[in-house]
Amino acid sequence: MIVVKAAPQPSRTYGDTVCVAGIAIVPGPPRWVRLYPVPFRYLDGEKRFRKYDIVDVKV
C-alpha cells in the first residue's frame, strides 16, 4: 500500500525519479518498504498510482 510519494528529483542515472514509501501487506507481517527509483512521470496512465493505492510490484 502506497503511503508517501516524494517530489520528483532529477537524476543523471535514472532521469526524473521519485522515492515512494509504502507498507508491504503480504507476505508476512506488515512492514515498511522503500521503492526507488520510480520513474513516475514516465509511467503509463494505468500504471500511475496514488496515496493508499495497493500495488503489486516485482522488486
Secondary structure, DSSP 8 states (H G I E B T S, - for coil): -EEEE---EEETTTEEEEEEEEEE-SSSS-EEEEEEEE-GGGS-GGG---TT-------
